[in-house]
Amino acid sequence: MDFSHQFPSSERLHYLNHAAISPWPRASADAVQQFAEENALQGGLDYARWMGTEQRCRERYAALLNAAAEDIALVKNTSEGLSFIANGLSWQAGDNVVLPDCEFPSNWLAWDALRRHGVELRQVAIQSPQHVEQPEQALLDACDEHTRLLAVSAVQYRDGFRLDLGTLGRFCQQHDILFSVDAIQQLGMLPLDVQACHIDFVSADAHKWLLGPEGQAVFYCAPAQRPRLQPSQYGWKQYEEPFDFDRQHWQPSSTGKRYEPGSPNSLGICAADAALGVLLEVGMDEVARLAMANAELLRTRLAACAGVAVSTPALPRQRTAIVNFRPLQRSADEVYRHLLQQGIFCAQRGQGIRLSAHFYQRPERIAEAAELICAACKH
Ligand SMILES: Cc1ncc(COP(=O)(O)O)c(C=O)c1O
């Protein structure tokens, strides 16, 4: 299938940085242009339609997660979703939170802040050599009767390392441990089913694999946990009957809207909604198949290249559409700069370079990029 009409960047650049910020599909750019024009001509005259877009966006996020629209809150970013969890649960001194030791800062800073309540953080070295086969078990072994929450990224930001969420979720359910997933590196790249994986909370911004804008994110809270997760921000919009401004006694919404205190980011929602529409139209199974095929192509081409050490997770089931490599004859910094000049946009992470291609990119273009990378490493 040819997606170039939807992604004009794909023929201009070798865009291998979807794990950072993605180009928008044409549908999002068009929706935002129309929204800007409408705002200039008539402001919020048609506000009811904006609310319709907001609801559709909620429904689209819900479809991606196999959740109900009422389980979804439209929030600012991943960090805000994680902070809602940290600030909204009632913690006791002696509780602990278990998490991998290689998380993106947002997914440990939120839990680190709980030390003020006497909460212990247990950071597990899931990628150390002794846990190669069973990183999930290493996390579960760190849990005990005082563990309140297990917090993981579905896919690690540095190298695309993927955990088996089903195994973790089942254990959490059996042991009455809450399960929080930072899904920013998975949603839009691979399917995610909150019900099958027994996930209580999901936080993910739109600007990576979801192909949306920065500052518009999804926060999922399982219905069973909503009464337990108190809102920690307050405003008119999170209450039942938000437009009944004269009301004296307000009830927080029983839906995910209880985590949406004020006016929505209508502009961001407009862009995210259109991008979600594109992903859902292609279908997440097909998106995943194509993204993984592009990653495999990068992996095999680079592995055959003399000046390159490919360093992706050991087991195929732990791999995703993120591919890492280390140049052997030049510094990663030099190669990174050289690639930028060649129109290859990627990221420096850890000791090497991170490549993240998406589903819509043609394999021929991915192969071209791999050739340029090999050449850059040999210089
Ligand atoms: C795993 C992970 N979590 C969180 C973030 C940051 O999310 P946000 O800026 O939406 O708070 C990133 C960004 O790179 C990330 O890779």
Ligand as a Chemical Component Dictionary entry (heavy atoms), coordinates in Angstrom:
data_LIG
# 
_chem_comp.id                   LIG 
_chem_comp.type                 NON-POLYMER 
_chem_comp.pdbx_formal_charge   0 
_chem_comp.three_letter_code    LIG 
# 
loop_
_chem_comp_atom.comp_id 
_chem_comp_atom.atom_id 
_chem_comp_atom.alt_atom_id 
_chem_comp_atom.type_symbol 
_chem_comp_atom.charge 
_chem_comp_atom.model_Cartn_x 
_chem_comp_atom.model_Cartn_y 
_chem_comp_atom.model_Cartn_z 
_chem_comp_atom.pdbx_ordinal 
LIG C1 C1 C 0 8.981  5.954  27.810 1  
LIG C2 C2 C 0 8.718  7.432  27.829 2  
LIG N1 N1 N 0 7.921  7.944  28.781 3  
LIG C3 C3 C 0 7.641  9.263  28.832 4  
LIG C4 C4 C 0 8.180  10.149 27.904 5  
LIG C5 C5 C 0 7.867  11.607 28.022 6  
LIG O1 O1 O 0 6.535  11.791 27.914 7  
LIG P1 P1 P 0 5.796  13.197 28.015 8  
LIG O2 O2 O 0 6.688  14.239 27.452 9  
LIG O3 O3 O 0 4.577  12.956 27.204 10 
LIG O4 O4 O 0 5.489  13.420 29.444 11 
LIG C6 C6 C 0 9.007  9.656  26.915 12 
LIG C7 C7 C 0 9.609  10.578 25.924 13 
LIG O5 O5 O 0 10.582 10.335 25.280 14 
LIG C8 C8 C 0 9.277  8.267  26.861 15 
LIG O6 O6 O 0 10.062 7.743  25.904 16 
# 
loop_
_chem_comp_bond.comp_id 
_chem_comp_bond.atom_id_1 
_chem_comp_bond.atom_id_2 
_chem_comp_bond.value_order 
_chem_comp_bond.pdbx_ordinal 
LIG C1 C2 SING 1  
LIG C2 N1 SING 2  
LIG C2 C8 DOUB 3  
LIG N1 C3 DOUB 4  
LIG C3 C4 SING 5  
LIG C4 C5 SING 6  
LIG C4 C6 DOUB 7  
LIG C5 O1 SING 8  
LIG O1 P1 SING 9  
LIG P1 O2 DOUB 10 
LIG P1 O3 SING 11 
LIG P1 O4 SING 12 
LIG C6 C7 SING 13 
LIG C6 C8 SING 14 
LIG C7 O5 DOUB 15 
LIG C8 O6 SING 16 
# 
